[in-house]
Amino acid sequence: MKHDIGNGRIVDVLPDIKTKRKLIADVTASLKHSEDPFFLVDLGDIIIKYHTWKELFPRVHPFYAVKCNTDHTVIKLLADLGASFDCASKIEIKTILNLGVSPSRIIYANPCKQESFIRYAAKHNVNTMPFDNEAELCKIKQFFPEARLVLRILPPGNFKVQVRVGDKFGCDPKNAANLLTKAKELGLNVVGICFHIGSGVEKAEAYASAVEHAYYVFELGREMGFKFELLDVGGGFPGVENTTLTFREIADVLNTALDKYFPEGAGVKIIAEPGRYFVASAFTLAVNVIAKRMAPQDKPDCDDGQEMLASPNSEPGYMYYVNDGLFGSFGNLLFDHDTVQPRVVRDCVDETMFTSTIWGPTCCGVDLIVEDYRLPELHVGDWLFFENMGAYSVCLSTSFNGMPHPWCYLHCTEQSWYHLYSVQK
Ligand SMILES: Cc1ncc(COP(=O)(O)O)c(C=O)c1O
């Protein structure tokens, strides 16, 4: 059954769960001669993620980090599910307000804001926003003195993360007193503390430790006469399976810390800013092999001009060129330090495997997706797919070299779709 959800978007509501491989095979067969790349977007996956969040974090309200994936259907779905939103710019705020979402469901979660954006937030009553420096306080005093401010503190530095943010944002908790004194002088309303520990953290204790730091700054703020009532635990929650640290493990550790330092009934609202958690696994990218070459057996050695073997055992290898790449949907490889695994759509059980390299479609030499990966021999016209492509992918894509963006095939199981929409419509 097809559902028109407006904005030119159609959702294929399917009676049964199909494997991604089967779905892509069905879609590509129905396309006839089109070879354009596309995303398979499983809206049911996002619905399940939302319910899992509510189950594992009953006290933590999610503000979806819009930057992570701004697809209209995704944000509309999350709005319908009841999520709130973390916006970082005027355009993101506008996009969410245009969905009819109340400004109270938005946090303008950028600690360093452009003046005109602050004015826009003030005009539209988006009043909760972080700060981590004095200049920001002065701007806010000038353009939005009634704002509800949240002091962003640095995450503890002793935990390894894949994507660090502490170099750019966050005040050292040791300097919190100075900033709070300045806020007091300016007569500003500071209502709580936030942090973002970064993404891809290896130990859940990083969250617990950040909560403990936040607690001490809370105590300080209250002693200084502020009415603190908000704790924002940021983002970084994994959105795919098979991570070293699972979402459930983080929930266990974080909930324990919250119950210890910010127990229920203590008058503190707890929110988070998950991005990748909601969208990463919902998007699967299908790309077409548009060209193929044998990998060169000999590569010139850059240092001394001597020739050297491409692979130690001289096994023949292939290079494939597909129609999306680093400047398109694979920006996550560059900016999010991700890695991807190509999968072949057609059945290739028992076929001989070869060392393969996959390049993007542009003329740029850095447009490399995967190197030295074992694949069966592919042919021009074959389809490959890459799972877990929903986070920091679509939103980073450029039109470099005039390459088109993938279109989206939206799908959902009947069970998930009607669970949400039969109640509402
Ligand atoms: C302030 C803030 N909140 C939330 C997020 C979302 O992080 P993630 O997608 O890892 O959950 C980010 C990402 O950079 C961020 O900077």
The ligand as an ORCA input file, in Angstrom:
! r2SCAN-3c Opt
* xyz 0 1
  C      25.773     19.906     20.567
  C      25.558     18.618     19.876
  N      24.503     17.864     20.246
  C      24.233     16.690     19.633
  C      25.021     16.227     18.606
  C      24.652     14.922     17.969
  O      25.643     13.978     18.145
  P      25.367     12.453     17.710
  O      24.878     12.473     16.308
  O      26.669     11.782     17.857
  O      24.332     11.944     18.652
  C      26.143     16.968     18.201
  C      27.011     16.498     17.119
  O      28.023     17.030     16.803
  C      26.417     18.197     18.859
  O      27.460     18.954     18.504
*
